[in-house]
């Protein structure tokens, strides 16, 4: 599985992404946030799917 590193503050606790955020992305972001990290590695396909859904909403 290919992963991508993302900044936690850009996506975690941002309600506009909630309807589109896969559970695996949310859980990874939440765990990294609670550990005090600045970035998290999430599955690339799931992340891109989330962004696509968000962009299509606009």
ABEGO torsion letter per residue (X at the ends): XBBBBBBAAAABGBAAAAAABBAAAAAAAAAAAAAGBABBBBBAAAAAAAAAAAAAAX
